Amino acid sequence: MTMSEAVMPDAVVSPPMGGLYGEKVGGPVVDFSYVGIDAILEQMRRKAMKQGFELNIMVVGQSGLGKSTLMNTLFKSKVSRKSVLATAQEKIPKTIEIKSISHDIEEKGVRMKLTVIDTPGFGDQINNENCWQPIMKFINDQYEAYLQEEININRKKRIPDSRVHCCIYFIPPTGHCLRPLDVEFMRRLSKVVNIVPVIAKADTLTLEERDFFKKKIREELRANGIDVYPQKEFDEDAEDRMINEKIREMIPFAVVGSDQEYQVNGRRLLGRKTKWGTIEVENIAHCEFAYLRDLLIRTHMQNIKDITSSIHYEMYRVRRLNENNSVAAHANGIPEHHHAAHEM
């Protein structure tokens, strides 16, 4: 055997071994203290990418406030009901109708099922008394459908989620104060769904009028005990509180929607063209659409869904199960006070 053929034990380096997914593992330097717990993040990402995501957004406001346009602007595609099911002349319905339409959206390999729920007829009647009731019923019906699936003995591996994750409430740009209808709707609905109020068509207000109107709305929300998203009581830690406090100071967002593109200084952008210039939808100096988009999609989407599931749906579930227990107790002849004592 020649020197070149000899094998020196100290010089042996183990060849890189392939991981479960073909990635290179090992090498000359090995960190023996590494366990690999952080790999759970990659596992969760892979699973989430396979399953895809669901987001259900409800838009509420009277006709002509640009609800459909804003939804198209948010997702940069024709996702609103009017865009898909356009009719020659849509009449204002005599009662509130709840209409939803779903889309499968994909961006950079991430799939999402988006459902947009529209409420034509809201606030359009001479007498708008109790016009929030059909919307409240619809939201609770979705909770009920999810609950029934959940309590099935042979329930599905993945329960279809039709629960309303977020309600965007459109406030007319009056520049004065909230209407009794706005206060009543948000006061009642904020207890069952995440409400994000926006000032619609904010380009009709001057910057001074806009700031005054926003401040007035915040004061009225506080005075009426209306807790809109992000709710202060659900801040998880100091970092969350700091981020959410900045958002709460901007609520309601003064937005402008447009699905029309224009050329401005050599750039193509979404905007509204007037004889004084072009209002750039995504320019924060012109309107607060970018802040709304970031909240709903880029920074707080998962948190919105988590609060829907762990707070709003959980409150509904507890109430319904308590009702069922009370009914069962009465049917079995157990006195109410005895049943309550048993629960404690």
Solvent accessible surface area in square Angstrom, and as a share of the most:
residue,aa,sasa,rsa
1,M,196,0.87
2,T,81,0.47
3,M,169,0.75
4,S,106,0.69
5,E,109,0.49
6,A,41,0.31
7,V,116,0.67
8,M,125,0.56
9,P,109,0.69
10,D,147,0.76
11,A,74,0.57
12,V,101,0.58
13,V,91,0.53
14,S,78,0.51
15,P,103,0.65
16,P,86,0.54
17,M,145,0.65
18,G,64,0.62
19,G,25,0.24
20,L,162,0.81
21,Y,131,0.50
22,G,62,0.60
23,E,87,0.39
24,K,182,0.77
25,V,77,0.44
26,G,57,0.55
27,G,16,0.16
28,P,116,0.73
29,V,137,0.79
30,V,77,0.44
31,D,93,0.48
32,F,186,0.77
33,S,94,0.61
34,Y,134,0.51
35,V,126,0.72
36,G,21,0.21
37,I,135,0.69
38,D,86,0.44
39,A,44,0.34
40,I,84,0.42
41,L,121,0.60
42,E,66,0.30
43,Q,98,0.44
44,M,116,0.52
45,R,124,0.45
46,R,85,0.31
47,K,123,0.52
48,A,31,0.24
49,M,58,0.26
50,K,160,0.68
51,Q,83,0.37
52,G,7,0.07
53,F,64,0.27
54,E,34,0.15
55,L,3,0.02
56,N,5,0.03
57,I,1,0.00
58,M,0,0.00
59,V,3,0.02
60,V,0,0.00
61,G,3,0.03
62,Q,48,0.21
63,S,52,0.34
64,G,56,0.54
65,L,15,0.07
66,G,23,0.22
67,K,23,0.10
68,S,22,0.14
69,T,44,0.26
70,L,3,0.01
71,M,1,0.00
72,N,7,0.04
73,T,1,0.01
74,L,6,0.03
75,F,27,0.11
76,K,125,0.53
77,S,53,0.34
78,K,121,0.51
79,V,3,0.02
80,S,3,0.02
81,R,12,0.04
82,K,95,0.40
83,S,41,0.27
84,V,70,0.40
85,L,105,0.52
86,A,80,0.62
87,T,91,0.53
88,A,114,0.89
89,Q,148,0.66
90,E,70,0.31
91,K,171,0.72
92,I,100,0.51
93,P,24,0.15
94,K,183,0.77
95,T,98,0.57
96,I,25,0.13
97,E,63,0.28
98,I,48,0.24
99,K,81,0.34
100,S,65,0.42
101,I,26,0.13
102,S,57,0.37
103,H,37,0.17
104,D,129,0.67
105,I,44,0.22
106,E,112,0.50
107,E,124,0.56
108,K,193,0.82
109,G,40,0.38
110,V,58,0.34
111,R,105,0.38
112,M,25,0.11
113,K,96,0.41
114,L,0,0.00
115,T,17,0.10
116,V,2,0.01
117,I,3,0.02
118,D,9,0.05
119,T,0,0.00
120,P,16,0.10
121,G,2,0.02
122,F,1,0.00
123,G,10,0.10
124,D,37,0.19
125,Q,57,0.25
126,I,186,0.94
127,N,109,0.56
128,N,38,0.20
129,E,128,0.58
130,N,71,0.37
131,C,13,0.08
132,W,23,0.08
133,Q,87,0.39
134,P,50,0.31
135,I,0,0.00
136,M,39,0.17
137,K,129,0.55
138,F,44,0.18
139,I,0,0.00
140,N,33,0.17
141,D,61,0.31
142,Q,27,0.12
143,Y,2,0.01
144,E,38,0.17
145,A,50,0.39
146,Y,33,0.13
147,L,1,0.01
148,Q,78,0.34
149,E,45,0.20
150,E,44,0.20
151,I,89,0.45
152,N,75,0.39
153,I,172,0.87
154,N,141,0.72
155,R,139,0.51
156,K,106,0.45
157,K,214,0.91
158,R,116,0.42
159,I,25,0.13
160,P,76,0.48
161,D,23,0.12
162,S,51,0.33
163,R,14,0.05
164,V,0,0.00
165,H,1,0.01
166,C,1,0.01
167,C,0,0.00
168,I,0,0.00
169,Y,0,0.00
170,F,1,0.01
171,I,1,0.01
172,P,14,0.09
173,P,34,0.21
174,T,64,0.37
175,G,12,0.12
176,H,133,0.59
177,C,58,0.35
178,L,8,0.04
179,R,65,0.24
180,P,115,0.72
181,L,27,0.14
182,D,1,0.00
183,V,23,0.13
184,E,50,0.23
185,F,0,0.00
186,M,0,0.00
187,R,84,0.31
188,R,83,0.30
189,L,0,0.00
190,S,14,0.09
191,K,124,0.53
192,V,27,0.16
193,V,1,0.01
194,N,0,0.00
195,I,1,0.00
196,V,0,0.00
197,P,0,0.00
198,V,0,0.00
199,I,0,0.00
200,A,1,0.01
201,K,81,0.34
202,A,4,0.03
203,D,45,0.23
204,T,90,0.52
205,L,22,0.11
206,T,75,0.44
207,L,102,0.51
208,E,131,0.59
209,E,80,0.36
210,R,28,0.10
211,D,82,0.43
212,F,118,0.49
213,F,0,0.00
214,K,13,0.06
215,K,118,0.50
216,K,70,0.30
217,I,0,0.00
218,R,52,0.19
219,E,74,0.33
220,E,32,0.14
221,L,10,0.05
222,R,166,0.60
223,A,88,0.68
224,N,60,0.31
225,G,63,0.60
226,I,12,0.06
227,D,59,0.30
228,V,16,0.09
229,Y,0,0.00
230,P,2,0.02
231,Q,8,0.03
232,K,122,0.52
233,E,131,0.59
234,F,51,0.21
235,D,20,0.10
236,E,139,0.62
237,D,71,0.37
238,A,73,0.56
239,E,115,0.52
240,D,43,0.22
241,R,116,0.42
242,M,120,0.54
243,I,75,0.38
244,N,10,0.05
245,E,62,0.28
246,K,126,0.53
247,I,18,0.09
248,R,38,0.14
249,E,112,0.50
250,M,49,0.22
251,I,4,0.02
252,P,0,0.00
253,F,1,0.00
254,A,0,0.00
255,V,3,0.02
256,V,3,0.01
257,G,18,0.17
258,S,6,0.04
259,D,53,0.27
260,Q,105,0.47
261,E,96,0.43
262,Y,58,0.22
263,Q,105,0.47
264,V,28,0.16
265,N,139,0.71
266,G,62,0.60
267,R,130,0.47
268,R,146,0.53
269,L,25,0.13
270,L,25,0.12
271,G,0,0.00
272,R,96,0.35
273,K,133,0.56
274,T,49,0.28
275,K,176,0.75
276,W,211,0.74
277,G,36,0.34
278,T,26,0.15
279,I,34,0.17
280,E,23,0.10
281,V,0,0.00
282,E,65,0.29
283,N,46,0.23
284,I,96,0.49
285,A,73,0.57
286,H,69,0.31
287,C,0,0.00
288,E,14,0.06
289,F,0,0.00
290,A,10,0.08
291,Y,72,0.27
292,L,0,0.00
293,R,24,0.09
294,D,44,0.23
295,L,4,0.02
296,L,3,0.01
297,I,49,0.25
298,R,152,0.55
299,T,94,0.54
300,H,16,0.07
301,M,34,0.15
302,Q,101,0.45
303,N,41,0.21
304,I,2,0.01
305,K,33,0.14
306,D,66,0.34
307,I,11,0.06
308,T,1,0.01
309,S,43,0.28
310,S,68,0.44
311,I,47,0.24
312,H,9,0.04
313,Y,6,0.02
314,E,61,0.28
315,M,117,0.52
316,Y,19,0.07
317,R,67,0.25
318,V,70,0.41
319,R,114,0.42
320,R,51,0.19
321,L,56,0.28
322,N,69,0.36
323,E,73,0.33
324,N,62,0.32
325,N,66,0.34
326,S,33,0.21
327,V,102,0.59
328,A,50,0.39
329,A,4,0.03
330,H,116,0.52
331,A,85,0.66
332,N,111,0.57
333,G,62,0.59
334,I,62,0.32
335,P,72,0.45
336,E,87,0.39
337,H,139,0.62
338,H,104,0.46
339,H,23,0.10
340,A,45,0.35
341,A,67,0.52
342,H,150,0.67
343,E,92,0.41
344,M,202,0.90
